[in-house]
Amino acid sequence: MKFSSTDSYIAPTDLTVAVNAAIALERPLLVKGEPGTGKTELARQIANALGLEMIEWNIKSTTRAQQGLYEYDAVSRLRDSQLGDPRVEDVRHYIKKGKLWQAFEADKKVVLLIDEVDKADIEFPNDLLQELDKMAFHVYETGETVSAKQRPVVIITSNNEKELPDAFLRRCFFHYIRFPDMDTMRAIVGVHFPGIKERLLSTALSQFYDIRDTPGLKKKPSTSEVLDWLKLLLAEDLSPEDLARDGKDALPKLHGALLKNEQDVALFERLAFMARGGGRR
């Protein structure tokens, strides 16, 4: 069971090594990287490449670890008991299986994505240590122990919004997805837009990396954003000459696909003002 690049996903060598190492070690793969570098898409591509079903658990600030195991609806059971509903005799009617339970009870190996783990409370990762380590958990209401029939391939993503506990990190194989260099980005674009003209691609990518390297930029545009931008350039049938910027207009064409906050737009407007000589007295 080996993962590699696919027709629709370019995986650098260090990333394929990390994925296959985590699979061989049967440890969760913790993937970090700036937003938009394809962390979530990686899990989908692993599932597709290995022919496995994917179970996705999207973490929010209010998510609790227990929800990944199961939730017991005691209120509904109490209400049904007052109404004389015979279902109250079986507590299983009031237990909702979580994503980990679904992954553990699957007859075949699955890919379990725990997406953006750093959004939750700091105790969230610690609360899952035992379950991810032993691949089993106890259901107190029924007295049963749920154990994984097939150990899932666990992919955990983080945007580095907060530090994760050391005990959690020790149980994971770690990989940081670096932002693609120009050659890798060309390969990624080629997958999505195989017919794009070389001059347009070269001009657009040069401009894109110049924008990313602009000092003072609050949010650097990501891979997903450059793909959106290129899609718009193709839809508008713009030429390399149309992308040219001068001192009068430092903002890139269709900049709303790349610059996602007013501070960064204002930064490029200031650069244009300075280029026009507006800073001279």
Beta strands, then each sheet from edge to edge (+ up, - down):
strand 1: 29-32
strand 2: 53-58
strand 3: 70-72
strand 4: 95-97
strand 5: 110-115
strand 6: 136-139
strand 7: 144-147
strand 8: 153-158
strand 9: 173-176
sheet 1: 2+ 5+ 8+ 1+ 9+
sheet 2: 3+ 4-
sheet 3: 6+ 7-
end
